[in-house]
């Protein structure tokens, strides 16, 4: 099932004159554009596709349903007005045939449609513009847009050229996310992907629609080169993502806030690195200097331990705190097990109100609570259901003589358990649209997904409101009061989340950011640090130090790893994993909740452990991480020689989606070396 923005009711003709509408350009000027425009004019073409990462890079919102644009041909003439009628996000591997067919290019199936698009995304023009190839896989999030032909502009006139020195429309990137370059070749055949070009020009007064930007004639080569460098620094996939986060995910936009201050740690804690570095020796003669030096790793850091003996087989910058991406979720999992315990459940309750007709809906931090009918599973197996909560309320009120004859007329909503901001400063807003993260509130249903059954389903702007409305539907005529005094009425009903031990896999395997933030906030509350996002750092720090791990100089800015302000040393992650592998301090459940290469979660995507690295499929069990400035992997390697390794790999700074391959190659090298791994100078 693909998440979508519902179609709006029929709207009246816009007051905005055609000449002031944004311009929509399909492909480069030339035969391909003219074929696509002809398909729009005769009704064969009603859909188009773009990479979600483009919106992250330019900091733009997704296309709005109901927005209109002028379509221009290769001569720069406005020939039609189109209107967006539907916008969806989904992984590239799940694009439906109906969408591909309606792009009007005559493709016989989705596979043929995808090959045409990927030829463009991986074309020499794209690679030359980026300075590096763009990685596109099943999990890459794409924006599927449907539109309708509003009218032809039969008296089409060429668009006027820009004034001297003007550079055309604003924005640094074109339809495929590449900088416009003078003399760029046409789009490869069979690809309806908007791209930069230098022919048809648009005056600054005529805004150009995102993803179909006109480069204009005046953009300097220096600006183009800077844009290419920016894309190298920003392009990423997931969290989403992101959004296009790795995993199936869309990439976060660049974060700009400054790093958070690190509280002074408890001096009694000691680094939990098991032993002194073992130097290269005759029996440890397997070196990985080549894979470690791959420029795709940016600034590489890695620690490898023998899981059984605790020996440090390899250490590269292992004591240097760095951005973690979603590997941060391992610290969150450990803190949750330590502070909350494996059996902890978050509860949603309904209380008696101040009068007989009023009830109080109180959120307890269970973001897995579902609005689906009982018996239907959401993305969270075993989640509680609103209809069960409502049924308990009706039963309790029917059994109470003071309430039985009075219908529920008002529902007071209490969402005060979590305080402060609901969104960290460095999290891109596009992560909500791409389905990687919701606003963090104490009351919400299905982690605020538009579709409770789809992992990457868009999230909204008011999770509390969505939950309250879904609950109120069980009490016809009842009003919702989000400001009323809740009082201390007795409980009428309660439902609870699955226990923490059962939430670890849903958090770690697909890399669920919302679950991670939920657990982190509950840890902060339970530990007494507070109930805001700012309290997550001291709460996780305290939990890890209680486990004997030294957190000096480190920052835990959030629970999911989405923040670029996180800074954790690889050796701490390795020590945490060593405790989990030995099932010390109750951390054992983490091991079984990790993705497995080639088999599950974010390690099962088609671009992970491919080619020569396939030998390590099924042998690497690890948490992945992906944000624009950090790609990471941390977990276990069951090596070829029978030894078991703990491996942590951080690739930071100048990295991109393509960094996943050298990370996999390095992990595979660890698999091949096993206990013979040499810690030779890097």
Rosetta blueprint (number, residue, H / E / L):
1 X L
2 X L
3 X E
4 X E
5 X L
6 X L
7 X L
8 X L
9 X L
10 X L
11 X L
12 X L
13 X L
14 X L
15 X L
16 X L
17 X L
18 X H
19 X H
20 X H
21 X L
22 X E
23 X E
24 X E
25 X L
26 X L
27 X L
28 X L
29 X L
30 X L
31 X H
32 X H
33 X H
34 X H
35 X H
36 X H
37 X H
38 X H
39 X H
40 X H
41 X H
42 X L
43 X L
44 X L
45 X L
46 X L
47 X E
48 X E
49 X E
50 X E
51 X E
52 X L
53 X H
54 X H
55 X H
56 X H
57 X H
58 X H
59 X L
60 X L
61 X L
62 X L
63 X L
64 X L
65 X L
66 X L
67 X L
68 X E
69 X E
70 X E
71 X E
72 X E
73 X L
74 X L
75 X L
76 X L
77 X E
78 X E
79 X E
80 X E
81 X E
82 X E
83 X E
84 X E
85 X E
86 X E
87 X E
88 X E
89 X E
90 X E
91 X E
92 X H
93 X H
94 X H
95 X L
96 X L
97 X H
98 X H
99 X H
100 X H
101 X H
102 X L
103 X L
104 X L
105 X L
106 X L
107 X L
108 X L
109 X L
110 X H
111 X H
112 X H
113 X H
114 X H
115 X H
116 X H
117 X H
118 X H
119 X H
120 X H
121 X H
122 X L
123 X L
124 X H
125 X H
126 X H
127 X H
128 X H
129 X H
130 X H
131 X L
132 X L
133 X L
134 X L
135 X L
136 X L
137 X L
138 X L
139 X L
140 X L
141 X E
142 X E
143 X E
144 X E
145 X E
146 X E
147 X E
148 X E
149 X E
150 X E
151 X E
152 X E
153 X L
154 X L
155 X L
156 X L
157 X L
158 X E
159 X L
160 X L
161 X L
162 X L
163 X L
164 X L
165 X L
166 X L
167 X L
168 X L
169 X L
170 X L
171 X L
172 X L
173 X L
174 X L
175 X L
176 X L
177 X L
178 X L
179 X L
180 X L
181 X L
182 X L
183 X L
184 X L
185 X L
186 X L
187 X L
188 X L
189 X L
190 X L
191 X L
192 X L
193 X L
194 X L
195 X L
196 X L
197 X L
198 X L
199 X L
200 X L
201 X L
202 X L
203 X L
204 X L
205 X L
206 X L
207 X L
208 X E
209 X L
210 X L
211 X L
212 X L
213 X L
214 X L
215 X L
216 X L
217 X L
218 X L
219 X L
220 X L
221 X H
222 X H
223 X H
224 X H
225 X H
226 X H
227 X H
228 X H
229 X H
230 X H
231 X H
232 X H
233 X H
234 X H
235 X L
236 X L
237 X L
238 X E
239 X L
240 X L
241 X E
242 X L
243 X L
244 X E
245 X E
246 X L
247 X L
248 X L
249 X L
250 X E
251 X E
252 X L
253 X L
254 X L
255 X L
256 X L
257 X L
258 X L
259 X L
260 X L
261 X L
262 X L
263 X L
264 X L
265 X L
266 X L
267 X L
268 X L
269 X L
270 X L
271 X L
272 X L
273 X L
274 X L
275 X L
276 X L
277 X E
278 X L
279 X L
280 X L
281 X E
282 X L
283 X L
284 X E
285 X L
286 X E
287 X L
288 X L
289 X H
290 X H
291 X H
292 X H
293 X L
294 X L
295 X H
296 X H
297 X H
298 X E
299 X E
300 X E
301 X E
302 X E
303 X E
304 X E
305 X E
306 X E
307 X L
308 X L
309 X L
310 X L
311 X L
312 X E
313 X E
314 X E
315 X E
316 X E
317 X L
318 X L
319 X L
320 X L
321 X E
322 X E
323 X L
324 X L
325 X H
326 X H
327 X H
328 X H
329 X H
330 X H
331 X H
332 X H
333 X H
334 X H
335 X H
336 X H
337 X H
338 X H
339 X H
340 X H
341 X L
342 X L
343 X L
344 X L
345 X L
346 X L
347 X E
348 X E
349 X E
350 X E
351 X E
352 X E
353 X L
354 X L
355 X L
356 X L
357 X L
358 X E
359 X E
360 X E
361 X E
362 X E
363 X L
364 X L
365 X L
366 X L
367 X L
368 X L
369 X L
370 X E
371 X L
372 X L
373 X L
374 X L
375 X L
376 X L
377 X L
378 X L
379 X L
380 X L
381 X L
382 X L
383 X L
384 X L
385 X E
386 X H
387 X H
388 X H
389 X H
390 X H
391 X H
392 X H
393 X H
394 X H
395 X H
396 X H
397 X H
398 X H
399 X L
400 X L
401 X L
402 X L
403 X L
404 X L
405 X L
406 X L
407 X L
408 X L
409 X L
410 X E
411 X E
412 X E
413 X E
414 X E
415 X L
416 X L
417 X L
418 X L
419 X L
420 X L
421 X L
422 X L
423 X L
424 X L
425 X L
426 X L
427 X L
428 X L
429 X L
430 X H
431 X H
432 X H
433 X H
434 X H
435 X L
436 X L
437 X L
438 X L
439 X L
440 X L
441 X L
442 X L
443 X L
444 X L
445 X L
446 X H
447 X H
448 X H
449 X E
450 X L
451 X L
452 X L
453 X L
454 X L
455 X L
456 X L
457 X L
458 X L
459 X E
460 X L
461 X L
462 X L
463 X H
464 X H
465 X H
466 X H
467 X H
468 X H
469 X H
470 X H
471 X H
472 X H
473 X L
474 X L
475 X L
476 X L
477 X L
478 X L
479 X E
480 X E
481 X E
482 X L
483 X L
484 X L
485 X L
486 X L
487 X L
488 X L
489 X L
490 X L
491 X E
492 X E
493 X E
494 X E
495 X E
496 X E
497 X L
498 X L
499 X L
500 X H
501 X H
502 X H
503 X H
504 X H
505 X H
506 X H
507 X H
508 X H
509 X L
510 X L
511 X L
512 X L
513 X H
514 X H
515 X H
516 X H
517 X H
518 X H
519 X H
520 X H
521 X H
522 X H
523 X H
524 X H
525 X H
526 X H
527 X L
528 X L
529 X L
530 X L
531 X L
532 X L
533 X L
534 X H
535 X H
536 X H
537 X H
538 X H
539 X H
540 X H
541 X H
542 X H
543 X H
544 X H
545 X H
546 X H
547 X L
548 X L
549 X L
550 X L
551 X L
552 X L
553 X L
554 X L
555 X E
556 X L
557 X L
558 X L
559 X L
560 X L
561 X L
562 X L
563 X L
564 X L
565 X L
566 X L
567 X E
568 X E
569 X E
570 X H
571 X H
572 X H
573 X H
574 X H
575 X H
576 X H
577 X H
578 X H
579 X H
580 X H
581 X H
582 X L
583 X L
584 X H
585 X H
586 X H
587 X L
588 X L
589 X H
590 X H
591 X H
592 X H
593 X L
594 X L
595 X L
596 X E
597 X L
598 X L
599 X L
600 X L
601 X H
602 X H
603 X H
604 X L
605 X L
606 X L
607 X L
608 X L
609 X L
610 X L
611 X H
612 X H
613 X H
614 X H
615 X H
616 X H
617 X L
618 X L
619 X L
620 X E
621 X E
622 X E
623 X E
624 X E
625 X E
626 X E
627 X E
628 X L
629 X L
630 X E
631 X E
632 X E
633 X E
634 X E
635 X E
636 X E
637 X E
638 X E
639 X L
640 X L
641 X L
642 X L
643 X L
644 X E
645 X E
646 X E
647 X E
648 X E
649 X E
650 X E
651 X E
652 X E
653 X L
654 X L
655 X L
656 X L
657 X L
658 X L
659 X H
660 X H
661 X H
662 X H
663 X H
664 X H
665 X H
666 X H
667 X H
668 X H
669 X H
670 X H
671 X H
672 X H
673 X H
674 X H
675 X H
676 X H
677 X E
678 X L
679 X L
680 X L
681 X L
682 X L
